[in-house]
Amino acid sequence: MTDYHTIRVERADGIGTIALLDSKTSSGGAHSSHTEIGAALGDLRFDNDVRVVVIKSDAEHFYSPPPGRPRMANRVPGDDWDLTQGLHRAFQNVIEIEKPVIAQVHGQAAGFGASLTFACDFIVAAEDAVLGD
């Protein structure tokens, strides 16, 4: 079982759940959350006991960048490569998984969160859900 820092993965009654942890309390950064989501989807894809995958959030919002995070300042090329590879793996696994993937969205789903939501097979959105880039 993989050790995750930015997500929690649970399996019960045929449902694999990926819960995004609050970025203020998780031990990983935004870059590792992309990588971890992709890895979790890969693990759940080949778990024959899991029939459906739900992606949800334990935070106030489904997914939004941490406040005050610099967008382009102090960028390191290796970090950009890691981010790109994490994004690629996450989206590739959402597309290729042979099981329905459901996004359970509340609050803001911004940037990667909006893209991840739209990549899922189904979206269940609360009335306060806002998707944008």
Legacy VTK file of the C-alpha trace (Angstrom):
# vtk DataFile Version 3.0
C-alpha trace
ASCII
DATASET POLYDATA
POINTS 133 float
0.000 0.000 0.000
1.393 3.360 -1.016
2.072 6.006 1.629
0.390 9.256 0.596
0.874 12.752 2.049
-1.656 14.903 0.175
-4.496 12.415 -0.305
-6.222 9.625 1.598
-7.205 6.442 -0.240
-9.896 4.132 1.108
-11.512 0.968 -0.203
-14.888 -0.301 1.050
-17.868 -2.101 -0.481
-16.466 -1.949 -4.024
-15.818 1.809 -3.839
-12.335 3.278 -4.034
-12.239 6.785 -2.607
-9.508 9.334 -3.167
-9.930 12.180 -0.673
-7.888 15.306 -1.305
-6.514 16.587 1.986
-6.560 20.248 2.990
-3.351 21.820 1.635
-2.970 23.692 4.942
-2.709 20.442 6.912
-1.245 17.929 4.433
2.468 17.173 4.487
2.980 17.471 0.728
2.829 20.315 -1.757
0.728 20.976 -4.825
3.203 19.184 -7.078
3.057 15.950 -5.097
-0.763 15.981 -5.007
-0.829 15.653 -8.797
1.604 12.747 -8.645
-0.204 11.064 -5.762
-3.622 11.292 -7.449
-2.161 9.632 -10.550
-0.526 6.899 -8.467
-3.732 6.246 -6.508
-5.783 5.974 -9.693
-3.230 3.499 -11.025
-3.470 1.409 -7.856
-7.285 1.448 -7.865
-7.388 0.597 -11.564
-5.874 -2.827 -10.943
-7.685 -3.550 -7.672
-10.358 -6.079 -8.708
-12.349 -5.439 -5.522
-12.915 -1.796 -6.555
-15.765 -1.281 -9.029
-16.042 2.523 -8.948
-13.745 5.388 -7.932
-14.877 8.572 -6.176
-12.641 11.635 -6.007
-13.655 14.057 -3.272
-12.104 16.555 -0.885
-11.745 16.820 2.872
-10.928 20.519 2.534
-13.182 23.580 2.452
-12.969 23.492 -1.360
-12.678 20.578 -3.769
-9.307 21.830 -5.061
-7.796 25.264 -5.180
-4.190 26.413 -5.128
-2.946 27.393 -1.660
-3.426 31.131 -1.057
-0.350 33.277 -1.572
1.514 30.621 -3.543
3.734 32.338 -6.128
2.681 31.351 -9.628
5.796 32.094 -11.672
8.321 33.506 -9.206
11.350 31.422 -8.215
10.490 28.555 -10.567
12.899 25.613 -10.755
12.979 23.648 -14.037
13.028 20.278 -12.243
9.891 21.235 -10.314
8.112 22.091 -13.568
9.124 18.716 -15.016
7.814 16.905 -11.927
4.567 18.899 -12.093
4.119 18.084 -15.784
4.770 14.384 -15.235
2.340 14.312 -12.278
-0.371 16.018 -14.324
0.191 13.648 -17.242
-0.032 10.553 -15.042
-3.165 11.772 -13.244
-5.059 12.551 -16.448
-3.796 9.454 -18.267
-5.024 7.238 -15.437
-8.437 8.955 -15.276
-8.830 8.401 -19.006
-7.602 4.789 -19.076
-9.242 3.371 -15.952
-11.923 0.852 -16.899
-14.142 1.815 -13.970
-16.448 4.809 -13.572
-14.742 7.773 -11.907
-17.006 10.191 -10.057
-15.998 13.687 -8.946
-17.814 14.744 -5.771
-17.359 18.525 -5.897
-18.079 21.218 -3.350
-16.739 24.741 -3.053
-14.109 25.873 -5.514
-12.541 23.596 -8.113
-9.848 25.745 -9.703
-7.088 25.007 -12.201
-6.095 21.359 -11.874
-9.232 20.759 -9.775
-11.524 21.914 -12.580
-9.610 19.894 -15.179
-9.688 16.800 -12.968
-13.418 17.247 -12.429
-14.140 17.471 -16.162
-11.942 14.429 -16.873
-14.143 12.249 -14.642
-17.018 10.202 -16.035
-19.606 11.741 -13.705
-19.764 14.914 -11.643
-21.868 15.231 -8.517
-21.717 18.893 -7.545
-23.004 20.617 -4.419
-24.932 23.847 -4.869
-21.879 25.837 -3.746
-19.579 24.255 -6.358
-17.721 26.710 -8.587
-15.453 25.466 -11.368
-12.955 27.768 -13.020
-9.412 28.333 -14.078
LINES 1 134
133 0 1 2 3 4 5 6 7 8 9 10 11 12 13 14 15 16 17 18 19 20 21 22 23 24 25 26 27 28 29 30 31 32 33 34 35 36 37 38 39 40 41 42 43 44 45 46 47 48 49 50 51 52 53 54 55 56 57 58 59 60 61 62 63 64 65 66 67 68 69 70 71 72 73 74 75 76 77 78 79 80 81 82 83 84 85 86 87 88 89 90 91 92 93 94 95 96 97 98 99 100 101 102 103 104 105 106 107 108 109 110 111 112 113 114 115 116 117 118 119 120 121 122 123 124 125 126 127 128 129 130 131 132
